[in-house]
Amino acid sequence: MGTIPRETTDQIVVATGDGRELALARPSITRLEPVGTSLMPMGLDRALDPGTLADLVAFLQRLQ
């Protein structure tokens, strides 16, 4: 599971949660579908103080 930072006609690059990137050849992929859940760890919103959480949300919004 991860995000797709880039892809070509020959391969898809998957960024994993630990910062690695895996290049996968398209023919080796049998199925590609959204998981429908966040990659953010469960409970992180409750573990951060409100200011830090606001900073995190602002940062993530800038990434788009």
C-alpha positions as CSV (number, residue, x, y, z in Angstrom):
1,M,0.0,0.0,0.0
2,G,1.2,3.5,-0.8
3,T,0.8,6.5,-3.0
4,I,1.7,6.9,-6.7
5,P,4.0,9.9,-7.1
6,R,4.7,9.1,-10.8
7,E,3.9,6.6,-13.5
8,T,4.8,6.0,-17.1
9,T,3.4,3.6,-19.7
10,D,5.9,1.0,-18.6
11,Q,5.9,1.3,-14.8
12,I,4.3,2.7,-11.7
13,V,6.3,4.1,-8.8
14,V,4.8,3.5,-5.4
15,A,5.9,5.6,-2.4
16,T,5.6,3.6,0.8
17,G,4.9,4.9,4.3
18,D,8.5,4.5,5.4
19,G,9.8,6.8,2.6
20,R,10.9,4.2,0.1
21,E,9.9,4.1,-3.5
22,L,9.2,0.9,-5.4
23,A,9.2,0.9,-9.2
24,L,6.8,-1.8,-10.5
25,A,6.6,-2.9,-14.1
26,R,3.0,-2.5,-15.3
27,P,2.8,-6.1,-16.7
28,S,3.5,-7.4,-13.1
29,I,0.5,-5.5,-11.7
30,T,-2.6,-7.6,-11.7
31,R,-4.9,-5.1,-9.9
32,L,-4.6,-1.4,-9.0
33,E,-7.4,0.2,-6.9
34,P,-7.8,2.8,-4.2
35,V,-8.0,1.5,-0.7
36,G,-10.5,4.1,0.5
37,T,-8.7,4.7,3.8
38,S,-6.1,7.2,4.9
39,L,-2.4,6.3,5.1
40,M,-2.3,8.5,8.3
41,P,-1.9,6.3,11.4
42,M,-5.1,5.8,13.4
43,G,-5.4,8.2,16.4
44,L,-2.8,10.6,15.2
45,D,-5.3,13.4,15.3
46,R,-5.9,12.7,19.0
47,A,-2.1,12.4,19.8
48,L,-1.2,15.9,18.4
49,D,-2.0,19.2,20.1
50,P,-4.5,21.4,18.1
51,G,-1.7,23.7,16.8
52,T,0.4,20.9,15.5
53,L,-2.5,19.2,13.9
54,A,-3.5,22.5,12.2
55,D,0.1,22.8,10.9
56,L,0.0,19.2,9.6
57,V,-3.3,19.8,7.8
58,A,-2.0,23.1,6.2
59,F,1.2,21.3,5.1
60,L,-0.8,18.4,3.5
61,Q,-3.1,20.9,1.7
62,R,-0.1,22.6,0.2
63,L,1.1,19.3,-1.3
64,Q,-1.9,19.2,-3.6
